[in-house]
């Protein structure tokens, strides 16, 4: 029996762009939620915060 490594899935550039834009939009929405719900005036007035979506290994997928 021959053991072959699993082939990488082929992702179309169109699907990749759609997923990328969706993740960017989610990160932006998270930033708006943080701003609206913050109790600290530093967060609200100075906008001193950031949001990001990360994978299970800690790699950043999208950042607002």
ABEGO torsion letter per residue (X at the ends): XBBBBBBBBBBBAAAAAAAAAAAAAAAAAAAAAAAAABABAAAAAAGBBBBBBBBAAGBBABBX
